Amino acid sequence: MSPKERKITDIPLWVLFGFVVFLSLQLAHHYYFKTNALVSYKSLNPPRSLSFYRVMSLGSEQLASYLLLIGVQLHDNQKGRHVNYRHIDYQTLSDWLLLLYKMNPASDYPGFLASRIYGQIKDPVKVRMMIEVIRQLFEQDPARHWRRMTEACLLAKHQLKDLPLALELAKEVADLPKSVALPFWARDMKLVLLDELNELESAQLLISSLLQSGEIKDPDELRFLKFRLLKIQQQMLSNRQQEE
């Protein structure tokens, strides 16, 4: 021990006592405010009817929908404290997001909140509810909400570890008519998931049909599909050799 270092026994008792008291007060303060925040938490009120808000908007439904959405989003901040999303009633939240979309169908904000904000919670049940919200928005307007649908696919894959659900969502995007302009990666998410689910024959058949159709013109997409097809064929050959 160097000359400048002191043993803990050399510290005066009143200093040690003061440190213990200070630490105890800190713990008590933290516990009190954490408990008090939960007790005083005000639940999100369910929305009223769509017709009610349309009448109250006085013809400014777009503005009213933005203001209501801001109110919903700010609900997790109460008395200057952030409330964990786990305490929010996600069924009520889902009802709000869907209703406010109906008030302003041109807005992508409800879908953004569902995928990027409320869908990031570590709660599988609530994540599924946000995926269902996105799915309903996508069904209403696929051309506007396809990107949120791909994000829902990623939520299913990474948050839920549910590859079958992710594939189901990816198929809905891939099956959109050609009139809906999509980047090739959005349509090809289905191929990647088929590969990951080891549905190699289905993936091979799908890629082969796409290449033979002549519909794919983008050089990058053609390169990607050919690479994916080669990889799948090699995996299928490897599987057959192992079975023999």
N, C-alpha and C positions, 0 to 999 in steps of 0.2 A: 504494500500500500504506500502511495507517495505521501510525503509530508503534508500536502495540501488537502488530501482526502480525509473525511471524517467518518467515523463509525456512526451508525444510526443511534446507538446508545448515547452518543455525545450530544445529540440534538435535545434541547430543553423539552421537558414534558409538556409545557404549555403550547409549544409549537406543534407537537404531534397531536395534542388534543384539539387544537384549532383546525388542523388539517382534516381530522376525522369528522368534526362537526360540519365543516364546509362541504365535504364529500357527501355527508348524509343529507344536508339541505339540498344539494344539487339533485340527488336521486329522488328525494321527496317531491321537489319542484317538477321534475320530469314526469313522475308517475301521476301527480295531481292533474297536470294539464293534459296528459294523454288520456286519462280516465274521463276528465271533464269534457274533453272534445267529443268523446263517443257518446256521453250522456246527453250533451246539448245538441248533438247532430240532428239537423232538420232534414227529414226525408224529402226526396224529390216528388213534388206533387204530380199526379197523373194529368195528362193533357185533357182538355175539354174537346168538344166535337170540332171537326174541321169547319163546319158552317159557322160556329160561334166565332172563331178567329177570323174568318173571312168578313163577317159583319163588323167585328171590332177594328179591322184594318182600314175600314173606310176606303176601300179600293186600292190601298197600298200594300198588297199582300207580300210583295217581294221584300219591302222594307220591314214589315212586321215579322216575316219569317227570320230575317237576319237578327233582329232584336231578340226574338224568342230563343233563337239558337245560342246567342251570346249568353242569355240568362241561364240556359241549360248548361252550357260549358262552364260558367262561373259558379255553378252549384257546388263544386268540390272545394271551393274556397269559402270557408265560413268563419266569421269572427277573426279574420286575419290568419287563419291556419288552413293548410291544405288537408283535405279529407281523402284518405285512401280510397281508390276506386272500388275496393272490395266492399265498402259500406253502401255503395249506390245500388238501388234496385234496378237491375239491368232490364227487367221486363218493362218497367216504366220508361227507362231510357230508350229502349227500342221503340216504344210507342211514340215518344217524342220525335225521334229521328225520322220515322216513317211519315208522321203527320206533317212535319215541317218540310219534308221533301214534296209532299202533295201541295203544300202552299206555294212552293217555288220549285217546280220541276227542272228549271234551268240550272239550279245550283248543284254543285258536286260536294258541297261542304258536309252534308249529313253522312255521305259515304266516306269522306275523308276522316271525319271524327270516328266513325265505326272502325275503320281499318288502322289508322295511324295513331289514334289516341286511346280510345276505350278498348280496342282489340289487343292491346299490348299487355293486358293484365295477366298475371299468372294464376288464372282460374279457368279450367277447361270448359265449364258450363257457361260461363259468361263470354268466353271467346266464341263458342258456338252460336250464342245469341247474336253477337256482332256479325258473324259470318252469315247468319240468316237474314239480318238486315241488309247486308250488301247484296245478297242473292236476290232479295225482293226488289231492290233498286235496279239491279242488272236486268231483271225480267221486265221492268217498266220501260227501261231505255238502255238497251245493250250498247249502242254506239257511244253513249255518254259515260257509262259505268264499267266498261270492260277492264279498265286499268284497276279499279277497285276490286274487281273479281279476281284478277291475277294476284292481288295482294291478299285476298281471302284464301286463295290457293296456298300461298306461302304461310299464312297463319295456320292453316290446317296441317301443313307439312312440318313446320318447325315448332309451333306452339303446342299443337295437339299431338304431333307425331302420328297423324291419321292419314296415311298415304292413300287409302281408298277414297276418302272424302276429297282430298286434294286432287286426285285424278278425276273425280266426278265434276268438280268445279272447272278444272282445266278443259274437260271435254265440252262443257257448255260454251266456253270461249272459242275453242277450236271449231265448233260446229256453227259459228255465226256465218251468215251468208257473205260471199265475197264482196258484196256491196259495202260492208262495214270495213273500213280501212284499219288494218291492224299491222303492227310490226311483226316480223316472222317469229320472233322469240315468244310472243304471246300465244300464237297458234301452236307453236312447237313445244310448249310446256307439257302438253299431253304426252308427247313422245318420250320426253325425259322421264316422266313419272311411270309410264309403261315399262321403261327400261328398269327403273328402280324397283318396281313391283315384280320384276322378273317375268313379265308378260312379253317375252321376246318375240314370239310368233306374231302376236297382234301388232307389235311395234314394227316388225319387219314388213308385214303386209301393208300397213298404213304408209310407211315411208316409200315403199316400192310403188304403190299406187299414186302417191304424190309426184314422184319423179317421172313416172310414165305418163301422167296426165298432161304434162306440158304447161300446166298453169303456173308453175314456179319459174319466175324470170330473174329474180334477184340473185346475183352471183354468190353473195355471202350465204344466203339461205340454201342455195343448191350445194354449196361446199359443206355447210353444216349437216344437211340431210345425208349426203354421201358419207361423211365421216361417221355419223351416227349409225347408218346402215352397215358399214364395214365393222364397226365395233360390235354391233348386235350379232352379225353373222359369225364373227370370231368367237363370241361368247357361246352361241348355240353349238358351234363345232366343238368347243372345249367341253361343253356339257355332255354332248353325245359320246365323246371319247372317254369321259369319266364313267359314263353308264356302261360302256363296253368293258 
